[in-house]
Amino acid sequence: MLRNEFVVPGRRAYDVSFIDDAWAPGTTADIVADPNINPNDPAQVVVARGVPVRAGVNRFRWDGSGLAPGAYHLRVVLWRDGVAAGSYSF
């Protein structure tokens, strides 16, 4: 999925790819759709929580469900030992 791509729920699936450069066992990811690149905005929607992360390229397939049609930036938040690190699609 490209940054700020227009999403139409149920029309097609979107592949979200990300890499954890400092991978360690037990890492999970939350996938967040954000309409305006503001991590504090209540308009963002968590589309997946606790996705297992492995070394190398990780992929999550999302069908757009849970959102109204529109353009979104995706943010991946990696979690390990209670510490989070996130990054937006650009």
Beta strands, then each sheet from edge to edge (+ up, - down):
strand 1: 5-7
strand 2: 14-19
strand 3: 28-34
strand 4: 45-52
strand 5: 57-62
strand 6: 70-80
strand 7: 83-88
sheet 1: 1+ 6- 3+ 4-
sheet 2: 1+ 6- 7+
sheet 3: 2+ 5-
end
